[in-house]
């Protein structure tokens, strides 16, 4: 009986501690996933697929129009039948005012690691020595780590610059199903990538 009472008291104290610290602890979990570097001009903007509202392309188009890079590389593989994410992103960028000639496609990748590996040959061929990497905030830490590891041997600088206007809310992520899924998945994926050497 004493053991049960001790267990229940411990459980209560733990639950109370989580409840009292959640306004500080839970936002930290999301903030940790966001890597935003100081913005600087680069040779190329790489846009990663994976959002469902076009916010990544919108951010990249804004950077392009502001003169931060003269070209965009859309990275994303098959979506359905013959359509790729890269093609779909290019369509959005062109309709937003970017000349089609300023956009390249990498349409084979199915993961963040493949985004980096399959994009590297095109980046090297273009002669780019620096890139701005655009993705969603919750995805930016893993993307930055992977791209820097893959691009570093080629001497290519990676500037991580996730979307400033995003549906993802790091301050209240646990209150929205989609945001909760993003955060949980990113922590799982970061662990898996760590064991892969990233």
CORDAPE-V334706 format. One record per pair of residues at least 12 apart in sequence whose ideal C-beta (glycine too) atoms are under 10 Angstrom apart, sorted by sequence separation. I is the first residue (numbers start at 0). J is the second residue. If there is no record, write none. Layout:
i:I j:J
i:I j:J
This chain:
i:46 j:58
i:47 j:59
i:59 j:71
i:73 j:85
i:75 j:87
i:90 j:102
i:105 j:117
i:118 j:130
i:134 j:146
i:145 j:157
i:146 j:158
i:147 j:159
i:166 j:178
i:46 j:59
i:59 j:72
i:72 j:85
i:73 j:86
i:75 j:88
i:89 j:102
i:105 j:118
i:132 j:145
i:144 j:157
i:146 j:159
i:165 j:178
i:169 j:182
i:44 j:58
i:45 j:59
i:46 j:60
i:59 j:73
i:73 j:87
i:74 j:88
i:75 j:89
i:88 j:102
i:89 j:103
i:105 j:119
i:118 j:132
i:132 j:146
i:143 j:157
i:167 j:181
i:44 j:59
i:56 j:71
i:73 j:88
i:89 j:104
i:103 j:118
i:105 j:120
i:132 j:147
i:142 j:157
i:143 j:158
i:144 j:159
i:166 j:181
i:167 j:182
i:44 j:60
i:46 j:62
i:72 j:88
i:73 j:89
i:88 j:104
i:105 j:121
i:130 j:146
i:143 j:159
i:46 j:63
i:56 j:73
i:71 j:88
i:73 j:90
i:85 j:102
i:89 j:106
i:104 j:121
i:105 j:122
i:115 j:132
i:142 j:159
i:143 j:160
i:44 j:62
i:55 j:73
i:71 j:89
i:73 j:91
i:85 j:103
i:86 j:104
i:88 j:106
i:103 j:121
i:114 j:132
i:132 j:150
i:143 j:161
i:44 j:63
i:73 j:92
i:85 j:104
i:87 j:106
i:103 j:122
i:140 j:159
i:142 j:161
i:55 j:75
i:84 j:104
i:85 j:105
i:86 j:106
i:114 j:134
i:130 j:150
i:139 j:159
i:41 j:62
i:71 j:92
i:83 j:104
i:84 j:105
i:85 j:106
i:103 j:124
i:129 j:150
i:139 j:160
i:140 j:161
i:40 j:62
i:83 j:105
i:84 j:106
i:85 j:107
i:103 j:125
i:139 j:161
i:44 j:67
i:45 j:68
i:83 j:106
i:85 j:108
i:111 j:134
i:127 j:150
i:138 j:161
i:139 j:162
i:38 j:62
i:44 j:68
i:82 j:106
i:83 j:107
i:84 j:108
i:122 j:146
i:137 j:161
i:138 j:162
i:40 j:65
i:43 j:68
i:44 j:69
i:45 j:70
i:46 j:71
i:47 j:72
i:48 j:73
i:49 j:74
i:83 j:108
i:84 j:109
i:128 j:153
i:129 j:154
i:130 j:155
i:131 j:156
i:132 j:157
i:133 j:158
i:134 j:159
i:136 j:161
i:40 j:66
i:41 j:67
i:42 j:68
i:43 j:69
i:44 j:70
i:45 j:71
i:46 j:72
i:47 j:73
i:48 j:74
i:49 j:75
i:71 j:97
i:127 j:153
i:128 j:154
i:129 j:155
i:130 j:156
i:131 j:157
i:132 j:158
i:133 j:159
i:134 j:160
i:135 j:161
i:136 j:162
i:38 j:65
i:40 j:67
i:41 j:68
i:42 j:69
i:43 j:70
i:44 j:71
i:45 j:72
i:46 j:73
i:47 j:74
i:48 j:75
i:70 j:97
i:71 j:98
i:111 j:138
i:115 j:142
i:119 j:146
i:122 j:149
i:123 j:150
i:128 j:155
i:129 j:156
i:130 j:157
i:131 j:158
i:132 j:159
i:133 j:160
i:134 j:161
i:135 j:162
i:136 j:163
i:39 j:67
i:40 j:68
i:41 j:69
i:42 j:70
i:43 j:71
i:44 j:72
i:45 j:73
i:46 j:74
i:47 j:75
i:48 j:76
i:70 j:98
i:78 j:106
i:114 j:142
i:118 j:146
i:122 j:150
i:127 j:155
i:128 j:156
i:129 j:157
i:130 j:158
i:131 j:159
i:132 j:160
i:133 j:161
i:134 j:162
i:137 j:165
i:38 j:67
i:39 j:68
i:40 j:69
i:41 j:70
i:43 j:72
i:44 j:73
i:45 j:74
i:46 j:75
i:59 j:88
i:63 j:92
i:73 j:102
i:74 j:103
i:75 j:104
i:76 j:105
i:77 j:106
i:112 j:141
i:115 j:144
i:116 j:145
i:127 j:156
i:129 j:158
i:130 j:159
i:131 j:160
i:132 j:161
i:133 j:162
i:136 j:165
i:138 j:167
i:48 j:78
i:70 j:100
i:71 j:101
i:72 j:102
i:73 j:103
i:74 j:104
i:75 j:105
i:76 j:106
i:77 j:107
i:111 j:141
i:112 j:142
i:115 j:145
i:116 j:146
i:119 j:149
i:123 j:153
i:135 j:165
i:136 j:166
i:137 j:167
i:56 j:87
i:60 j:91
i:64 j:95
i:70 j:101
i:71 j:102
i:72 j:103
i:73 j:104
i:74 j:105
i:75 j:106
i:76 j:107
i:77 j:108
i:111 j:142
i:114 j:145
i:115 j:146
i:118 j:149
i:119 j:150
i:122 j:153
i:123 j:154
i:134 j:165
i:135 j:166
i:136 j:167
i:56 j:88
i:59 j:91
i:60 j:92
i:63 j:95
i:64 j:96
i:69 j:101
i:70 j:102
i:71 j:103
i:72 j:104
i:73 j:105
i:74 j:106
i:75 j:107
i:76 j:108
i:77 j:109
i:113 j:145
i:114 j:146
i:115 j:147
i:117 j:149
i:118 j:150
i:123 j:155
i:135 j:167
i:136 j:168
i:137 j:169
i:55 j:88
i:56 j:89
i:59 j:92
i:60 j:93
i:63 j:96
i:64 j:97
i:68 j:101
i:70 j:103
i:71 j:104
i:72 j:105
i:73 j:106
i:74 j:107
i:75 j:108
i:76 j:109
i:111 j:144
i:112 j:145
i:115 j:148
i:116 j:149
i:119 j:152
i:120 j:153
i:122 j:155
i:136 j:169
i:50 j:84
i:53 j:87
i:56 j:90
i:57 j:91
i:60 j:94
i:61 j:95
i:63 j:97
i:74 j:108
i:75 j:109
i:76 j:110
i:111 j:145
i:112 j:146
i:115 j:149
i:119 j:153
i:48 j:83
i:49 j:84
i:53 j:88
i:56 j:91
i:57 j:92
i:60 j:95
i:63 j:98
i:110 j:145
i:111 j:146
i:114 j:149
i:115 j:150
i:122 j:157
i:137 j:172
i:48 j:84
i:55 j:91
i:56 j:92
i:59 j:95
i:60 j:96
i:112 j:148
i:119 j:155
i:47 j:84
i:48 j:85
i:60 j:97
i:74 j:111
i:76 j:113
i:112 j:149
i:46 j:84
i:50 j:88
i:53 j:91
i:56 j:94
i:57 j:95
i:59 j:97
i:63 j:101
i:75 j:113
i:76 j:114
i:46 j:85
i:48 j:87
i:53 j:92
i:56 j:95
i:63 j:102
i:74 j:113
i:75 j:114
i:48 j:88
i:74 j:114
i:47 j:88
i:56 j:97
i:74 j:115
i:76 j:117
i:137 j:178
i:46 j:88
i:53 j:95
i:72 j:114
i:115 j:157
i:46 j:89
i:59 j:102
i:74 j:117
i:137 j:180
i:138 j:181
i:74 j:118
i:137 j:181
i:141 j:185
i:148 j:192
i:46 j:91
i:73 j:118
i:136 j:181
i:137 j:182
i:140 j:185
i:141 j:186
i:144 j:189
i:46 j:92
i:72 j:118
i:135 j:181
i:138 j:184
i:139 j:185
i:74 j:121
i:137 j:184
i:138 j:185
i:141 j:188
i:145 j:192
i:44 j:92
i:137 j:185
i:141 j:189
i:144 j:192
i:148 j:196
i:149 j:197
i:72 j:121
i:137 j:186
i:140 j:189
i:144 j:193
i:148 j:197
i:72 j:122
i:135 j:185
i:138 j:188
i:141 j:191
i:145 j:195
i:147 j:197
i:141 j:192
i:146 j:197
i:141 j:193
i:145 j:197
i:44 j:97
i:72 j:125
i:144 j:197
i:70 j:125
i:72 j:127
i:46 j:102
i:141 j:197
i:44 j:101
i:48 j:105
i:70 j:127
i:44 j:102
i:45 j:103
i:47 j:105
i:48 j:106
i:69 j:127
i:72 j:130
i:74 j:132
i:46 j:105
i:68 j:127
i:74 j:133
i:43 j:103
i:45 j:105
i:48 j:108
i:70 j:130
i:71 j:131
i:74 j:134
i:47 j:108
i:48 j:109
i:49 j:110
i:68 j:129
i:49 j:111
i:68 j:130
i:71 j:133
i:68 j:131
i:47 j:111
i:67 j:131
i:49 j:114
i:48 j:114
i:47 j:114
i:46 j:114
i:47 j:115
i:63 j:131
i:45 j:114
i:62 j:131
i:45 j:115
i:47 j:118
i:62 j:133
i:59 j:131
i:61 j:133
i:45 j:118
i:58 j:131
i:59 j:132
i:60 j:133
i:59 j:133
i:43 j:118
i:58 j:133
i:59 j:134
i:45 j:121
i:57 j:133
i:58 j:134
i:45 j:122
i:56 j:133
i:58 j:135
i:111 j:188
i:43 j:121
i:55 j:133
i:110 j:188
i:43 j:122
i:54 j:133
i:55 j:134
i:42 j:122
i:54 j:134
i:55 j:135
i:112 j:192
i:54 j:135
i:111 j:192
i:43 j:125
i:45 j:127
i:54 j:136
i:110 j:192
i:115 j:197
i:42 j:125
i:43 j:126
i:44 j:127
i:52 j:135
i:55 j:138
i:112 j:195
i:42 j:126
i:43 j:127
i:50 j:134
i:42 j:127
i:43 j:128
i:45 j:130
i:46 j:131
i:47 j:132
i:49 j:134
i:50 j:135
i:112 j:197
i:41 j:127
i:42 j:128
i:43 j:129
i:44 j:130
i:45 j:131
i:46 j:132
i:47 j:133
i:48 j:134
i:49 j:135
i:111 j:197
i:41 j:128
i:42 j:129
i:43 j:130
i:44 j:131
i:45 j:132
i:46 j:133
i:47 j:134
i:41 j:129
i:42 j:130
i:43 j:131
i:44 j:132
i:45 j:133
i:46 j:134
i:47 j:135
i:50 j:138
i:40 j:129
i:41 j:130
i:42 j:131
i:43 j:132
i:44 j:133
i:45 j:134
i:49 j:138
i:39 j:129
i:41 j:131
i:68 j:158
i:40 j:131
i:41 j:132
i:47 j:138
i:67 j:158
i:39 j:131
i:47 j:139
i:38 j:131
i:49 j:142
i:67 j:160
i:36 j:131
i:47 j:142
i:36 j:132
i:45 j:142
i:34 j:132
i:62 j:160
i:47 j:146
i:34 j:134
i:35 j:136
i:45 j:146
i:59 j:160
i:61 j:162
i:33 j:135
i:34 j:136
i:58 j:160
i:61 j:163
i:32 j:135
i:33 j:136
i:36 j:139
i:58 j:161
i:59 j:162
i:61 j:164
i:32 j:136
i:33 j:137
i:34 j:138
i:35 j:139
i:58 j:162
i:32 j:137
i:33 j:138
i:34 j:139
i:45 j:150
i:57 j:162
i:58 j:163
i:30 j:136
i:32 j:138
i:33 j:139
i:34 j:140
i:55 j:161
i:56 j:162
i:57 j:163
i:58 j:164
i:29 j:136
i:32 j:139
i:33 j:140
i:34 j:141
i:36 j:143
i:54 j:161
i:55 j:162
i:57 j:164
i:58 j:165
i:29 j:137
i:32 j:140
i:34 j:142
i:35 j:143
i:54 j:162
i:57 j:165
i:31 j:140
i:32 j:141
i:34 j:143
i:54 j:163
i:33 j:143
i:34 j:144
i:52 j:162
i:54 j:164
i:55 j:165
i:54 j:165
i:43 j:155
i:45 j:157
i:50 j:162
i:54 j:166
i:34 j:147
i:42 j:155
i:45 j:158
i:52 j:165
i:54 j:167
i:41 j:155
i:42 j:156
i:44 j:158
i:47 j:161
i:52 j:166
i:41 j:156
i:50 j:165
i:51 j:166
i:41 j:157
i:44 j:160
i:50 j:166
i:39 j:156
i:41 j:158
i:50 j:167
i:40 j:158
i:39 j:158
i:41 j:160
i:36 j:156
i:38 j:158
i:36 j:157
i:37 j:158
i:39 j:160
i:36 j:158
i:38 j:160
i:35 j:158
i:36 j:159
i:37 j:160
i:35 j:159
i:36 j:160
i:34 j:159
i:35 j:160
i:36 j:161
i:33 j:159
i:34 j:160
i:35 j:161
i:51 j:177
i:34 j:161
i:35 j:162
i:33 j:161
i:35 j:163
i:32 j:161
i:33 j:165
i:49 j:181
i:33 j:167
i:32 j:167
i:33 j:169
i:32 j:169
i:29 j:167
i:31 j:169
i:29 j:168
i:30 j:169
i:29 j:169
i:30 j:170
i:32 j:172
i:28 j:169
i:29 j:170
i:26 j:168
i:27 j:169
i:29 j:171
i:30 j:172
i:26 j:169
i:29 j:172
i:25 j:169
i:26 j:170
i:28 j:172
i:29 j:173
i:25 j:170
i:26 j:171
i:28 j:173
i:25 j:171
i:26 j:172
i:25 j:172
i:26 j:173
i:22 j:170
i:25 j:173
i:22 j:171
i:25 j:174
i:29 j:178
i:32 j:181
i:29 j:179
i:32 j:182
i:31 j:182
i:21 j:173
i:29 j:181
i:29 j:182
i:32 j:185
i:28 j:182
i:31 j:185
i:32 j:186
i:28 j:183
i:31 j:186
i:29 j:185
i:25 j:182
i:28 j:185
i:32 j:189
i:28 j:186
i:31 j:189
